[in-house]
């Protein structure tokens, strides 16, 4: 065996060096990611000061919808899914809001922001989402720790920078519009990613909790469900029922008079399917990337479960 001058095997130093290199590359990647996103945030900042207007008329922000719907949940729950302004003392935000298309559980998350005025709440919401970026990077790094380093770093960069530069939109249209509109897709991505991480670490309870929190947009919850099942494969009997219970508990408001009716009416009147607008690319690309790198393991798991089921039937 090769021995160093300090009488330690050289292979120990080699392993330590490789680990240190991967860790250092991750730190460098996070610094670059945060810096690039901060630049896009600075480009978006002038559009966060007043009415959103890109030269074709004033546009309603998505955060305006969240803010009004949150106020209604506390003061007039039956009107959560009503489009347009009401004369019942609610904050008057111009221009007229678009339909609220999330589950009521999302309003539970943003309720503390209602103690602030509209613009203060908007800026704090964006600040919180920006602060989530390095945490998301760490979670991705952890669940990709057994994958090729180049692939892991590529996924980090694509998901957390999503480079698509455009004049006046910074380095990423997706993140620019997230900041300018106060979109919730970064928060959504974080909650789903946290669920995958805790499932990967064997903590089914926290995985179920975070998935239930992130299921406020059922469209992405359905897309993320195979990954939730995969990362909780060893404790699925615990994770699935708990996730369902927490999801129902967080959406207790649907049992309030007219709220469930409003939700169903929103689905049939405006639909829950909308074009995959740029902020939605963030969770979509993250989920497709994780599905792609785990495709073989997911297929092997399905074959294993089918084989086990077949043996039991015999």
N, C-alpha and C positions, 0 to 999 in steps of 0.2 A: 504494500500500500504506500502511496506517495505521502510523505510527511513534510510539513512546512517547518520553517525555522523554529516556530513556537510549539512544535510537536503536535500540531493539529492536522488532521487529514485535509489535503488540498481540496477534496470534493466538497467539504463543508463550506470553504470560502467561495467555491464556484456556485453552489446553490444560493448562498447568501447574496452574492453579487447579482445573480439573475433576479432574485426576489426584489432586491433594492432597485434594480434597473426598471422593473415593471412598475414599482411604486413611484419612482421618480418620474417616469413617463406619464403616469396618471396625474400626478400633481401638476406637471407642465401642461398637460391637456386641459385640466380644469381651469388653470389660469388663463389659457388662451380662449377657452369657451366663454368664461365669464367676461373677459375683456371685449370679445367680439359682440357679445350680447349687450354689454353696457353701451357700446358704440351705437347699436341699433336703438337702444332705449333713449339715448341722447337725441338721435334723429327724430324719434317719435315724440319727444317731450313737448315741442311746440304745439302738437296736435292734442295734447292732454290739458291744455289751459282753458279751452272754451268749447264752443260748439264744434263738432267734428265736421269738417268740410274739405273735400278734396277737389273742389272746383266745379262740382256738378250738383250743388245744393247741399243743405244741411242733412246730416245722417244721424239716426239714433244709435247711440252706443249700446252694445250688449249689456254693459254694466248698468245702464239706465233701467233696463228690464229687470235685472237682478234687484236693484235698489228698490224699485217700486213694488215688485212682487214680495220682497221681504217686508216692506212696510205693511202691505196688505195682509200678509200672514199674521202679523201681530195685531192689526186693527180691524181688518175686514176680510177674513179668510175666504169667504165665498167668492171674492172677486180676484183671486190670485191669477187666474188664467184669462181674465178680461183684457182685451186689447184696447188701448187708448186711455186717456186721462179720466179720472172720476172726480166729481166735486164733493168729496167727503172728507176733506182736510189732508189728503195725501200730498206729498211733495209734488210740485209742478215742474216737470222737466221737459224742455223742448229739445228736439221735435218729438212727435208722438211715438211712443214705444211700439216695438214689434211684439208678437206673441211670445209669452214665456213658454219654453219647450223642455224644461227640465222637471225632474221629480221634486216634490216639496222638500225632500231631504237636503237639497242644496241650499235652500233658504235657511235651514237650521245652522248650516256652516257659516253663513255670512251675517247672521243676525247681530253679532257684536259690532259690525261696521255701521249699523243703523244709529249708533250713538253719535256718529259724526255727520257733518253735513255732506251733501252729495260729492263734491269734489275732493274733500278730505278722504272720504271712504274710497273713492276711485283711486286716488294716489296710494293709499295704504294697501289696497288690494293688489295693485301692480307691484308695489315694493315687496309684499309677501311672496308673490309669485317669482319675482326676480331672485329673492333669497332662497327659493326652493331649488334653483338650478344646480348649485354645487352639491346639494343633498341628493338630487336625482342622479348626478354624475357618480357619486359614491355608491348609490344603490345599484346602478348599472354595472359599475366596476366589480362589485361584490358578486352579483349573480352571473357575471361573465368571467369570473376568475379562472375557470377551467377551460375557457375558450382560447383560441389563438389570440395573441396580444394585438396583432395588426387588425383583426376583425373586431375585437373589443373596442379599440380606439376609434375605428371607423364608425362603429355604431354610436359611440359617445358623440362624435363630431356631427354626424348626420342628424341625430335626434335633437341634440341640444344647441346646435347652431342652425341647422336646416338651411344651408346656404342657397339663397335665391335672391341675389342682389337686384335692386331696381332703383332707378333714380328717385330720390326723395323718400325711399323706403328702407334705407340702411342696407345691411348685408343679408337680411332675411325678411321677405314679405310676411311670412308666417308670424315671426316674433314681433315685427313692427305692428301688424294689425292687432296682435294680442295686447301690446302695450297701449296702442291708440284707442282701442275699443273697450279695454278692460275685460277681454275674453277670459273664460275660465278653463281653457283647454290645458294650460300648464298645470294648474291645480289638479285637474282630472288625471293627467299623466302621472303626476307625483303619487296620488292616492293608489292608482292601479299598480304602479311600480313598487310602492311600499308593500302592497299586498303580496306581490310576487316574491319580494325579498324575504318577508317573514315566512312565507310558505317554504321557500328554499332553505331557510334556517330551521325549519321544523316547528315554528310557532303558529299553529293553525288558528288559534284564537285571534291574534293580532292580524293575521292574514285575512281572516273573515271580516273583521271589523273594518279594515282599510278598503277591502273590496266593496263592502256594503256602502261605505262613504263615497267611493268613486263611482258607484252605480247610479248616480243622479242623472247621468245621461245613458239611458238604457241601450242606445245604439252601440256605444263603445263598450258597455258592460257585456253585451252579447259577443262582441268581437274578442273581448279579453277572457271570456269564460274558459276556453280551452287551456289558456296559460294558467289560470287560477287552478284548474283541475290538475294540470301537469305538475305545478310547483307544490301542490298539496297532496300528491298521489299517495303518500304514506299515511296521511291522516285525513283522508277525504270524508270519511264518515263523520268526523267531528267538524270539519271546516264547512261543508255545504249546508247542513242544517243551521249552524250558527250564523252563517252569512245571511241566510234567508230570514231568520228571526230578527237580526239587526236591521236588515233592509226594511222589513215591515214596520219595525218600531220607529225608524227614522222617518218613515213616510206615513205616520199616524194621521197626518192632516187630511189624507184622502178620504177618511171616514167622517170628516166634518161636513155638514150639510152643504151641498152644491160644489164642493171642491172636486170630488170624484167625477161628478157630472161635467165640471169645467175641464178636467183633464181629458175625458173622453171626447168632449166637444172640440177641444183643441186638436186632438189627433185627427178627427174626421174633417174638421174645417180647414186646417192649414197643413196637416200632416206633420209627422216627425222627421220625415226624410227631406233634407235640404242638400243643395249642392255641396260638395266637399270643399268648402271655402278654406282659405289658407291657414287660419289658426288650427283647423281640424286636422291638418296634415301632421301636426306634432304628435298627438296620440296615435294616429293611424300608422305613421311610419315606425314609431316605437314598437307598436304591437306586431306589425308585419315583420320587422327586423328580428324580434325575439322569437316569433313563430318560425322564421326561416332558420335561425341558428340552432333551434331545438327540434327541428322537423324530424330528424332521424330518431332522436330519443322519444319523441311523441309517438311516432309510428311503431317503434319497438315496444313501447308501453301498451299500446292498443293491441298489438299481436300477443303480448304476454297475457293480458287480461282475457282476451278471447280464448287463448289456449287453456288458461286456468279455468275459465267458465265451461269450456268443452269437457275438460276432465271431470269437473263436478257433475255435469249432466250425465256423464257415462257411469 
